[in-house]
Amino acid sequence: MRVLLGRLTKKISHLVWTLFSTGALLFVLGLLVYFSEAVLRFLAGFFVLALGFMFLFGAYRLWTIKKDIEKFFHF
């Protein structure tokens, strides 16, 4: 049980850092949009790409957590 909790803690920690860094990046991009309208089109596309990456990475992390739980309990 300790091994499973260690793996889950590590994977959740990676997910938290990914969400934090994505949020910080989006905050900086929001400031750029506020101060410069010329970059707005580029940043809108980048926002969509960053949001898509965040969802894909979150889904991958949750899938690996699911696999670890299945491996631990032998489902």
Biopython code that builds the backbone (N, CA, C, O; Angstrom):
import numpy as np
from Bio.PDB.StructureBuilder import StructureBuilder

atoms = [
    (1, "MET", "N", (0.828, -1.194, 0.000)),
    (1, "MET", "CA", (0.000, 0.000, 0.000)),
    (1, "MET", "C", (0.871, 1.257, 0.000)),
    (1, "MET", "O", (0.526, 2.271, -0.606)),
    (2, "ARG", "N", (1.999, 1.166, 0.689)),
    (2, "ARG", "CA", (2.898, 2.318, 0.759)),
    (2, "ARG", "C", (3.471, 2.650, -0.628)),
    (2, "ARG", "O", (3.661, 3.820, -0.961)),
    (3, "VAL", "N", (3.740, 1.623, -1.425)),
    (3, "VAL", "CA", (4.272, 1.829, -2.776)),
    (3, "VAL", "C", (3.242, 2.542, -3.643)),
    (3, "VAL", "O", (3.578, 3.468, -4.381)),
    (4, "LEU", "N", (1.994, 2.111, -3.553)),
    (4, "LEU", "CA", (0.929, 2.745, -4.337)),
    (4, "LEU", "C", (0.762, 4.203, -3.944)),
    (4, "LEU", "O", (0.654, 5.067, -4.814)),
    (5, "LEU", "N", (0.740, 4.488, -2.656)),
    (5, "LEU", "CA", (0.585, 5.873, -2.216)),
    (5, "LEU", "C", (1.776, 6.732, -2.643)),
    (5, "LEU", "O", (1.610, 7.908, -2.968)),
    (6, "GLY", "N", (2.960, 6.155, -2.642)),
    (6, "GLY", "CA", (4.132, 6.897, -3.110)),
    (6, "GLY", "C", (4.031, 7.240, -4.583)),
    (6, "GLY", "O", (4.341, 8.362, -4.985)),
    (7, "ARG", "N", (3.598, 6.277, -5.394)),
    (7, "ARG", "CA", (3.437, 6.534, -6.829)),
    (7, "ARG", "C", (2.351, 7.569, -7.085)),
    (7, "ARG", "O", (2.525, 8.470, -7.905)),
    (8, "LEU", "N", (1.221, 7.437, -6.375)),
    (8, "LEU", "CA", (0.129, 8.392, -6.567)),
    (8, "LEU", "C", (0.558, 9.792, -6.152)),
    (8, "LEU", "O", (0.247, 10.767, -6.836)),
    (9, "THR", "N", (1.266, 9.896, -5.044)),
    (9, "THR", "CA", (1.732, 11.202, -4.584)),
    (9, "THR", "C", (2.667, 11.833, -5.606)),
    (9, "THR", "O", (2.581, 13.032, -5.874)),
    (10, "LYS", "N", (3.554, 11.035, -6.172)),
    (10, "LYS", "CA", (4.493, 11.551, -7.172)),
    (10, "LYS", "C", (3.760, 12.026, -8.428)),
    (10, "LYS", "O", (4.071, 13.092, -8.959)),
    (11, "LYS", "N", (2.802, 11.251, -8.898)),
    (11, "LYS", "CA", (2.085, 11.615, -10.126)),
    (11, "LYS", "C", (1.190, 12.837, -9.909)),
    (11, "LYS", "O", (1.074, 13.694, -10.785)),
    (12, "ILE", "N", (0.564, 12.907, -8.744)),
    (12, "ILE", "CA", (-0.271, 14.076, -8.450)),
    (12, "ILE", "C", (0.601, 15.316, -8.312)),
    (12, "ILE", "O", (0.199, 16.407, -8.716)),
    (13, "SER", "N", (1.782, 15.157, -7.748)),
    (13, "SER", "CA", (2.710, 16.282, -7.626)),
    (13, "SER", "C", (3.117, 16.792, -9.006)),
    (13, "SER", "O", (3.177, 18.003, -9.223)),
    (14, "HIS", "N", (3.394, 15.884, -9.938)),
    (14, "HIS", "CA", (3.726, 16.293, -11.310)),
    (14, "HIS", "C", (2.558, 17.020, -11.955)),
    (14, "HIS", "O", (2.756, 18.015, -12.651)),
    (15, "LEU", "N", (1.348, 16.533, -11.730)),
    (15, "LEU", "CA", (0.166, 17.171, -12.302)),
    (15, "LEU", "C", (-0.021, 18.576, -11.741)),
    (15, "LEU", "O", (-0.360, 19.501, -12.479)),
    (16, "VAL", "N", (0.198, 18.739, -10.444)),
    (16, "VAL", "CA", (0.063, 20.052, -9.815)),
    (16, "VAL", "C", (1.087, 21.027, -10.393)),
    (16, "VAL", "O", (0.748, 22.172, -10.693)),
    (17, "TRP", "N", (2.329, 20.586, -10.552)),
    (17, "TRP", "CA", (3.338, 21.469, -11.118)),
    (17, "TRP", "C", (3.022, 21.841, -12.560)),
    (17, "TRP", "O", (3.279, 22.970, -12.979)),
    (18, "THR", "N", (2.477, 20.920, -13.309)),
    (18, "THR", "CA", (2.114, 21.214, -14.693)),
    (18, "THR", "C", (0.993, 22.250, -14.744)),
    (18, "THR", "O", (1.055, 23.207, -15.516)),
    (19, "LEU", "N", (-0.028, 22.051, -13.918)),
    (19, "LEU", "CA", (-1.122, 23.015, -13.892)),
    (19, "LEU", "C", (-0.642, 24.383, -13.402)),
    (19, "LEU", "O", (-1.083, 25.412, -13.914)),
    (20, "PHE", "N", (0.252, 24.403, -12.422)),
    (20, "PHE", "CA", (0.781, 25.666, -11.918)),
    (20, "PHE", "C", (1.579, 26.399, -12.986)),
    (20, "PHE", "O", (1.396, 27.600, -13.179)),
    (21, "SER", "N", (2.456, 25.694, -13.677)),
    (21, "SER", "CA", (3.263, 26.347, -14.704)),
    (21, "SER", "C", (2.403, 26.821, -15.872)),
    (21, "SER", "O", (2.659, 27.883, -16.439)),
    (22, "THR", "N", (1.388, 26.043, -16.235)),
    (22, "THR", "CA", (0.487, 26.466, -17.304)),
    (22, "THR", "C", (-0.289, 27.707, -16.876)),
    (22, "THR", "O", (-0.478, 28.626, -17.673)),
    (23, "GLY", "N", (-0.735, 27.740, -15.637)),
    (23, "GLY", "CA", (-1.442, 28.916, -15.126)),
    (23, "GLY", "C", (-0.556, 30.150, -15.115)),
    (23, "GLY", "O", (-1.005, 31.240, -15.470)),
    (24, "ALA", "N", (0.699, 29.990, -14.710)),
    (24, "ALA", "CA", (1.624, 31.126, -14.702)),
    (24, "ALA", "C", (1.869, 31.628, -16.118)),
    (24, "ALA", "O", (1.904, 32.834, -16.360)),
    (25, "LEU", "N", (2.036, 30.698, -17.051)),
    (25, "LEU", "CA", (2.241, 31.082, -18.445)),
    (25, "LEU", "C", (1.016, 31.820, -18.988)),
    (25, "LEU", "O", (1.159, 32.829, -19.677)),
    (26, "LEU", "N", (-0.166, 31.333, -18.687)),
    (26, "LEU", "CA", (-1.382, 31.999, -19.146)),
    (26, "LEU", "C", (-1.539, 33.378, -18.512)),
    (26, "LEU", "O", (-2.060, 34.293, -19.149)),
    (27, "PHE", "N", (-1.100, 33.536, -17.275)),
    (27, "PHE", "CA", (-1.147, 34.846, -16.633)),
    (27, "PHE", "C", (-0.242, 35.844, -17.351)),
    (27, "PHE", "O", (-0.638, 36.982, -17.605)),
    (28, "VAL", "N", (0.963, 35.413, -17.673)),
    (28, "VAL", "CA", (1.895, 36.288, -18.397)),
    (28, "VAL", "C", (1.337, 36.625, -19.776)),
    (28, "VAL", "O", (1.411, 37.773, -20.215)),
    (29, "LEU", "N", (0.781, 35.633, -20.454)),
    (29, "LEU", "CA", (0.199, 35.902, -21.772)),
    (29, "LEU", "C", (-0.997, 36.843, -21.662)),
    (29, "LEU", "O", (-1.221, 37.667, -22.549)),
    (30, "GLY", "N", (-1.761, 36.728, -20.588)),
    (30, "GLY", "CA", (-2.871, 37.656, -20.368)),
    (30, "GLY", "C", (-2.380, 39.088, -20.209)),
    (30, "GLY", "O", (-3.009, 40.021, -20.710)),
    (31, "LEU", "N", (-1.269, 39.266, -19.521)),
    (31, "LEU", "CA", (-0.694, 40.608, -19.391)),
    (31, "LEU", "C", (-0.234, 41.142, -20.748)),
    (31, "LEU", "O", (-0.409, 42.323, -21.046)),
    (32, "LEU", "N", (0.347, 40.276, -21.560)),
    (32, "LEU", "CA", (0.764, 40.706, -22.896)),
    (32, "LEU", "C", (-0.429, 41.115, -23.747)),
    (32, "LEU", "O", (-0.348, 42.092, -24.491)),
    (33, "VAL", "N", (-1.516, 40.396, -23.651)),
    (33, "VAL", "CA", (-2.724, 40.750, -24.409)),
    (33, "VAL", "C", (-3.256, 42.091, -23.940)),
    (33, "VAL", "O", (-3.711, 42.899, -24.750)),
    (34, "TYR", "N", (-3.203, 42.334, -22.637)),
    (34, "TYR", "CA", (-3.726, 43.583, -22.092)),
    (34, "TYR", "C", (-2.933, 44.782, -22.604)),
    (34, "TYR", "O", (-3.506, 45.835, -22.884)),
    (35, "PHE", "N", (-1.620, 44.624, -22.727)),
    (35, "PHE", "CA", (-0.790, 45.746, -23.122)),
    (35, "PHE", "C", (-0.536, 45.847, -24.621)),
    (35, "PHE", "O", (-0.066, 46.887, -25.083)),
    (36, "SER", "N", (-0.826, 44.813, -25.393)),
    (36, "SER", "CA", (-0.533, 44.851, -26.825)),
    (36, "SER", "C", (-1.639, 44.148, -27.593)),
    (36, "SER", "O", (-1.854, 42.948, -27.422)),
    (37, "GLU", "N", (-2.338, 44.889, -28.436)),
    (37, "GLU", "CA", (-3.402, 44.299, -29.233)),
    (37, "GLU", "C", (-2.865, 43.597, -30.478)),
    (37, "GLU", "O", (-3.557, 42.759, -31.056)),
    (38, "ALA", "N", (-1.655, 43.922, -30.897)),
    (38, "ALA", "CA", (-1.096, 43.315, -32.101)),
    (38, "ALA", "C", (-0.802, 41.827, -31.898)),
    (38, "ALA", "O", (-0.802, 41.056, -32.858)),
    (39, "VAL", "N", (-0.559, 41.438, -30.686)),
    (39, "VAL", "CA", (-0.187, 40.062, -30.383)),
    (39, "VAL", "C", (-1.421, 39.223, -30.051)),
    (39, "VAL", "O", (-1.308, 38.019, -29.821)),
    (40, "LEU", "N", (-2.575, 39.841, -30.025)),
    (40, "LEU", "CA", (-3.791, 39.171, -29.564)),
    (40, "LEU", "C", (-4.119, 37.928, -30.384)),
    (40, "LEU", "O", (-4.491, 36.904, -29.811)),
    (41, "ARG", "N", (-3.994, 37.988, -31.687)),
    (41, "ARG", "CA", (-4.325, 36.847, -32.530)),
    (41, "ARG", "C", (-3.398, 35.660, -32.261)),
    (41, "ARG", "O", (-3.841, 34.517, -32.151)),
    (42, "PHE", "N", (-2.116, 35.956, -32.159)),
    (42, "PHE", "CA", (-1.149, 34.903, -31.850)),
    (42, "PHE", "C", (-1.426, 34.287, -30.479)),
    (42, "PHE", "O", (-1.396, 33.067, -30.323)),
    (43, "LEU", "N", (-1.693, 35.128, -29.502)),
    (43, "LEU", "CA", (-1.910, 34.627, -28.149)),
    (43, "LEU", "C", (-3.214, 33.846, -28.017)),
    (43, "LEU", "O", (-3.297, 32.912, -27.220)),
    (44, "ALA", "N", (-4.218, 34.215, -28.782)),
    (44, "ALA", "CA", (-5.463, 33.450, -28.749)),
    (44, "ALA", "C", (-5.216, 32.031, -29.257)),
    (44, "ALA", "O", (-5.701, 31.067, -28.666)),
    (45, "GLY", "N", (-4.472, 31.902, -30.337)),
    (45, "GLY", "CA", (-4.126, 30.575, -30.838)),
    (45, "GLY", "C", (-3.243, 29.816, -29.866)),
    (45, "GLY", "O", (-3.426, 28.615, -29.668)),
    (46, "PHE", "N", (-2.294, 30.500, -29.261)),
    (46, "PHE", "CA", (-1.418, 29.863, -28.291)),
    (46, "PHE", "C", (-2.196, 29.404, -27.062)),
    (46, "PHE", "O", (-1.911, 28.348, -26.498)),
    (47, "PHE", "N", (-3.174, 30.197, -26.652)),
    (47, "PHE", "CA", (-4.016, 29.827, -25.515)),
    (47, "PHE", "C", (-4.757, 28.525, -25.798)),
    (47, "PHE", "O", (-4.829, 27.645, -24.940)),
    (48, "VAL", "N", (-5.296, 28.410, -26.980)),
    (48, "VAL", "CA", (-6.010, 27.181, -27.344)),
    (48, "VAL", "C", (-5.054, 25.993, -27.341)),
    (48, "VAL", "O", (-5.409, 24.918, -26.857)),
    (49, "LEU", "N", (-3.859, 26.169, -27.869)),
    (49, "LEU", "CA", (-2.867, 25.095, -27.868)),
    (49, "LEU", "C", (-2.438, 24.726, -26.447)),
    (49, "LEU", "O", (-2.326, 23.545, -26.117)),
    (50, "ALA", "N", (-2.200, 25.729, -25.613)),
    (50, "ALA", "CA", (-1.786, 25.462, -24.234)),
    (50, "ALA", "C", (-2.895, 24.767, -23.451)),
    (50, "ALA", "O", (-2.625, 23.865, -22.658)),
    (51, "LEU", "N", (-4.123, 25.179, -23.668)),
    (51, "LEU", "CA", (-5.254, 24.548, -22.986)),
    (51, "LEU", "C", (-5.414, 23.104, -23.441)),
    (51, "LEU", "O", (-5.668, 22.217, -22.626)),
    (52, "GLY", "N", (-5.266, 22.870, -24.726)),
    (52, "GLY", "CA", (-5.333, 21.503, -25.234)),
    (52, "GLY", "C", (-4.230, 20.630, -24.669)),
    (52, "GLY", "O", (-4.476, 19.480, -24.303)),
    (53, "PHE", "N", (-3.010, 21.161, -24.594)),
    (53, "PHE", "CA", (-1.905, 20.409, -24.014)),
    (53, "PHE", "C", (-2.161, 20.100, -22.547)),
    (53, "PHE", "O", (-1.872, 18.997, -22.082)),
    (54, "MET", "N", (-2.700, 21.063, -21.823)),
    (54, "MET", "CA", (-2.979, 20.864, -20.405)),
    (54, "MET", "C", (-3.990, 19.740, -20.211)),
    (54, "MET", "O", (-3.819, 18.904, -19.323)),
    (55, "PHE", "N", (-5.029, 19.707, -21.020)),
    (55, "PHE", "CA", (-6.026, 18.641, -20.901)),
    (55, "PHE", "C", (-5.451, 17.285, -21.290)),
    (55, "PHE", "O", (-5.729, 16.282, -20.633)),
    (56, "LEU", "N", (-4.655, 17.246, -22.351)),
    (56, "LEU", "CA", (-4.041, 15.984, -22.751)),
    (56, "LEU", "C", (-3.076, 15.466, -21.692)),
    (56, "LEU", "O", (-3.067, 14.272, -21.393)),
    (57, "PHE", "N", (-2.280, 16.335, -21.133)),
    (57, "PHE", "CA", (-1.335, 15.916, -20.110)),
    (57, "PHE", "C", (-2.057, 15.475, -18.843)),
    (57, "PHE", "O", (-1.662, 14.495, -18.211)),
    (58, "GLY", "N", (-3.115, 16.196, -18.468)),
    (58, "GLY", "CA", (-3.909, 15.786, -17.309)),
    (58, "GLY", "C", (-4.555, 14.433, -17.520)),
    (58, "GLY", "O", (-4.596, 13.609, -16.607)),
    (59, "ALA", "N", (-5.061, 14.200, -18.723)),
    (59, "ALA", "CA", (-5.668, 12.904, -19.023)),
    (59, "ALA", "C", (-4.624, 11.795, -18.969)),
    (59, "ALA", "O", (-4.908, 10.703, -18.476)),
    (60, "TYR", "N", (-3.435, 12.058, -19.462)),
    (60, "TYR", "CA", (-2.364, 11.057, -19.418)),
    (60, "TYR", "C", (-1.984, 10.735, -17.974)),
    (60, "TYR", "O", (-1.799, 9.569, -17.625)),
    (61, "ARG", "N", (-1.869, 11.750, -17.148)),
    (61, "ARG", "CA", (-1.517, 11.525, -15.745)),
    (61, "ARG", "C", (-2.599, 10.714, -15.039)),
    (61, "ARG", "O", (-2.286, 9.787, -14.292)),
    (62, "LEU", "N", (-3.855, 11.048, -15.264)),
    (62, "LEU", "CA", (-4.935, 10.277, -14.643)),
    (62, "LEU", "C", (-4.950, 8.838, -15.137)),
    (62, "LEU", "O", (-5.256, 7.925, -14.370)),
    (63, "TRP", "N", (-4.623, 8.622, -16.416)),
    (63, "TRP", "CA", (-4.575, 7.270, -16.959)),
    (63, "TRP", "C", (-3.464, 6.461, -16.292)),
    (63, "TRP", "O", (-3.650, 5.286, -15.977)),
    (64, "THR", "N", (-2.298, 7.098, -16.076)),
    (64, "THR", "CA", (-1.211, 6.376, -15.415)),
    (64, "THR", "C", (-1.553, 6.062, -13.965)),
    (64, "THR", "O", (-1.167, 5.010, -13.456)),
    (65, "ILE", "N", (-2.274, 6.959, -13.293)),
    (65, "ILE", "CA", (-2.716, 6.680, -11.922)),
    (65, "ILE", "C", (-3.676, 5.497, -11.925)),
    (65, "ILE", "O", (-3.592, 4.625, -11.060)),
    (66, "LYS", "N", (-4.582, 5.467, -12.887)),
    (66, "LYS", "CA", (-5.523, 4.345, -13.002)),
    (66, "LYS", "C", (-4.781, 3.038, -13.216)),
    (66, "LYS", "O", (-5.102, 2.027, -12.591)),
    (67, "LYS", "N", (-3.784, 3.055, -14.100)),
    (67, "LYS", "CA", (-2.998, 1.848, -14.362)),
    (67, "LYS", "C", (-2.260, 1.382, -13.106)),
    (67, "LYS", "O", (-2.179, 0.181, -12.848)),
    (68, "ASP", "N", (-1.722, 2.318, -12.325)),
    (68, "ASP", "CA", (-1.029, 1.942, -11.095)),
    (68, "ASP", "C", (-1.989, 1.312, -10.085)),
    (68, "ASP", "O", (-1.635, 0.353, -9.399)),
    (69, "ILE", "N", (-3.192, 1.850, -9.998)),
    (69, "ILE", "CA", (-4.187, 1.275, -9.079)),
    (69, "ILE", "C", (-4.581, -0.118, -9.543)),
    (69, "ILE", "O", (-4.695, -1.032, -8.726)),
    (70, "GLU", "N", (-4.792, -0.292, -10.852)),
    (70, "GLU", "CA", (-5.140, -1.614, -11.368)),
    (70, "GLU", "C", (-4.005, -2.613, -11.160)),
    (70, "GLU", "O", (-4.245, -3.780, -10.850)),
    (71, "LYS", "N", (-2.780, -2.154, -11.331)),
    (71, "LYS", "CA", (-1.632, -3.032, -11.135)),
    (71, "LYS", "C", (-1.491, -3.432, -9.668)),
    (71, "LYS", "O", (-1.145, -4.572, -9.360)),
    (72, "PHE", "N", (-1.759, -2.494, -8.772)),
    (72, "PHE", "CA", (-1.620, -2.773, -7.351)),
    (72, "PHE", "C", (-2.689, -3.746, -6.855)),
    (72, "PHE", "O", (-2.390, -4.656, -6.082)),
    (73, "PHE", "N", (-3.925, -3.557, -7.294)),
    (73, "PHE", "CA", (-5.028, -4.389, -6.838)),
    (73, "PHE", "C", (-5.286, -5.567, -7.755)),
    (73, "PHE", "O", (-6.176, -6.368, -7.468)),
    (74, "HIS", "N", (-4.542, -5.710, -8.852)),
    (74, "HIS", "CA", (-4.646, -6.829, -9.788)),
    (74, "HIS", "C", (-6.057, -6.995, -10.355)),
    (74, "HIS", "O", (-6.635, -8.081, -10.313)),
    (75, "PHE", "N", (-6.597, -5.899, -10.885)),
    (75, "PHE", "CA", (-7.937, -5.962, -11.503)),
    (75, "PHE", "C", (-7.860, -6.640, -12.831)),
    (75, "PHE", "O", (-8.878, -6.792, -13.507)),
]
sb = StructureBuilder()
sb.init_structure("model")
sb.init_model(0)
sb.init_chain("A")
sb.init_seg("    ")
for serial, (resi, resn, name, xyz) in enumerate(atoms, 1):
    if name == "N":
        sb.init_residue(resn, " ", resi, " ")
    sb.init_atom(name, np.array(xyz, "f"), 0.0, 1.0, " ", f" {name:<3s}", serial, name[0])
structure = sb.get_structure()
